Amino acid sequence: MTRYAVLVFEAVAPADLPHEVQEAHLRVPERVAGRGGRLVAGLSLEQPETATAMRGGQVTDGPFTEEREALAGVLVIEARDHDHALSIAELVPVVRGGVEVRPLLGVLVPEEG
């Protein structure tokens, strides 16, 4: 199985997500397993206003992009191939946003055995 990052972009603040969507996020691990994949990790990010961006030695408060959508979370999944990863990524609930799927090049922290 290959590992993929599923980057979740959302235009709605986490606190403003409908309760049904918040509940749907809690069911993602079992739904991923139901498709034959595995959720390795899932991380929700604080609001974009809490970000500090660094580019070319310059440090700025807030997110670097001026898009309506902001990176809201990251899931690390295991899938058979890219098509399988896409079928898993479509399980991630978003209100006004989307997801991006990318293969991971490696793992910085070794897994506990």
NORQUIHU-V52476 format. One record per helix or strand of 3 or more residues. SS is the DSSP state (~ for helix, > for strand). FROM is the first residue (numbers start at 1). LEN is the number of residues. If there is no record, write none. Layout:
BEGIN
ss;from;len
SS;FROM;LEN
SS;FROM;LEN
END
This chain:
BEGIN
ss;from;len
>;2;9
~;14;3
~;19;8
~;28;7
>;38;7
~;48;3
>;52;4
>;58;5
>;70;10
~;82;8
>;97;7
END
